[in-house]
Amino acid sequence: MRIARVAGFLVGFLVQEAQAQSPSPWPTGRLGVMAGIMYQRHDAYSAQLSGLYYLTSENRPLSFRVQGYVAWSPFQRVITRTSDSWTLMNSGSWTLINSGSATQVGGGIAAILHARPKSRVSPYLIASYGRSQRWQNGSHQEFDAAEQAIAPPAPWIHSYSWGEFGVGGGVRARLGSQVVRLEVTSTNNRLALSLGMSLPF
């Protein structure tokens, strides 16, 4: 009888320890917001604000979300150096400098692969597809190989859209009652670093 009691006590103790050490699901809001900085090709930086909505629970190894963002750069300077047949004959190249402001919006869907979906700290990978629209307003000016202006500055208004695949990674952590996340994402022409939180609904 004493052996049975001791065995029962040990089994109960081991079960309690296993339950305490095993990760347990914790609720996360499906809606989230993030803010950060975006680097656009050709040395253009923008402030970025993003919104996320998870279509499936983050407590699963694979989850899906829809996402959107808006980025704004109050001033940017884009320098492009190009060579063509005319400049090669003259042993040089010309430089086009664009300056002004830019606004960019985009959205799409992403698949999230969690390494430890039920843990308090969980790294994850991101694969996404979406479309973006960009508006630029400013001026441009051309320079020759000797950095002499070829023409005076001219107004420059440009708008274009494109589809893009993206990859990235991040880490999600629970700090007290709040869920925070840090992400780095890359597409075919931009790199973004964002920090955000899940909303409690």
N, C-alpha and C positions, 0 to 999 in steps of 0.2 A: 504493500500500500504506500509506504514511504517513497519507494522508488518511482511509483506511478505519479505521485505528487511532484517529485523533483523533475521527472521527465516532462510533465505537463507545464510546470513553471518554465523550464528551459525552452520548450516549444513556443509558449506564449511570448517569452522575452525575445526570441529570435524573430518571430513574426512582427512584433512591434518595431524592432530595430530595422528590419527590412522595409517596412512601410515608411519609417522615418527617413531612411536613406534614399529610397526610390523617389525620382521626381514625380510630382503630382501636377495635374493640369491646373492652370490658373487663368482666370478670365482675362481676355484682352478685348478692348473695344474694336469694332471693325473699321471705324473711321479714324484716320490719323492725319496729322499735319507735319510738314517738315520745312525747314528753311536752311539755306546755305549759299554757296558760291558756285558759279558755273564758269568754266574756262572754254571759250570757243576758239577754234583754230584761227591762227593768225593773230594771236595776242589780244583777244577781246574777252574781258571779264564782265560778268553780270551777277547781280543778286537774284536768287531764285527762291520761290515759294511753291511748295507742292502740296497736293491733297491726295490721300489714299483711301480706298475702300476695299476691304477684304471680302471677296465673294465666298470664301471658305474659311474655316477656323485656322488660326495660327498654331493651334495645338496639334496639328497633323504634320507629318514629314513634308508633304507637298501641299502648298496652298496657292490660291490665285487671287489677284487683286486688279482692280482698275485704278489708274493713276493719271493725274494731270498736273501741269506745272505752268507757271508764268515766270519769265525772267526779264529783267530790265537793266539796261546799262545807260546811265545818264550821259556818259561820255566814253567813247572808245576811239582808238586809233589803230587801224588795220594797215599793215605795210605788206605789199605784195611785190616781189621781184620776179621779173619775167624776161626771158630771152627769146628772140625770134630771128628770122633770117636777116632783117635789116640791121638789128643791133649786133649780130655776130659779124657782119661785114664791117661794122664800126668798132669792133673789139670792146663791146660793152653791153650793158643791159639797162633797161629803164625800170623805174620804181613808181608804183601807184600807191598813194597814201589816201586812205579814206578816214574821215573823222566825223563824229556825230553821235547820235543816240540810237539805241536799238531796243525793240521789244520782241519777245519770242514767247509763244504759247504752244503747248503740245499735250498730247494724251495718248493713252494706249492701255494695253493689258500686260501683266507680268506674271510669271510663274516663280514661286519662291520655294527653294529647297532648304529645309531647316536641318541642321545637324543634331540639335537637341531640342525638339519642339516643346517639350513639357518642362524644361528646366528654366530656372530664373535667368540664366544667361545662355543665349543661343545664337551662335553664328549662322549665317545663311548665305546662299547664292541666289542671284537674280538673273533671269533671262526675260527680255521684254521685246515687244514690238509696238510701234505707235507712229503717229504723224505729228509733224511740227510745222508751225507757220512763223515766219520772221519778217518784221518790218524794220527797215533802217532809214534814217533821215539825217542827212548831213551834207558834206561836200567831199569832193575828191580832187586830187592834183597829181600831175605826172612830173617826174624828174628823170633826167638822163643819167648816164653812168658817172658823170662828174658831180652829181647831186645838184644840178642846176634846173630850175623850174622850166618845163617846156611850155606850160600854159598856166594862166591864172586859175585859182580854185573855181570849181563849177558845182552847182547844186547836185545832190545825189540822193535820190529817193528810190528805194529798192524793196521789193516784196517777193517772197518765194516760199514754197512749201515742199515738203519731202517726207517720205516714209523711211523708217530706220529701225534696225535691230540694235538692242543694247544688252550689255552684260554688266555684272557688278557683284558686289558683296556687301555684307553688313553684319552688325551684331545687335541683338535685341536684349534688353536687360530690364529687370523689374527693380525699381528703386522705391522702397516703401510701397505706396499704393499706386505709383505711377509707372507706366511702361514707356521706356525711351528707346530710341534706335538711332544708330549711326550708319550711314550708307555712303558708298562710293560707287558711282555708275559711269559707264563709258559707252558712247555710241560712236557712229562713224565720224563725227566731227565735233564732239564736245565731251568734257569730263566734268562731273559734278560731285561735290562733297556736301552732304546734308545731315543735319541733326534734327530729330523730331520726337514726337510723342503720340501715343494713342489716346484718343478721346474716350471717355467712359460710356460710350453708347454706340 
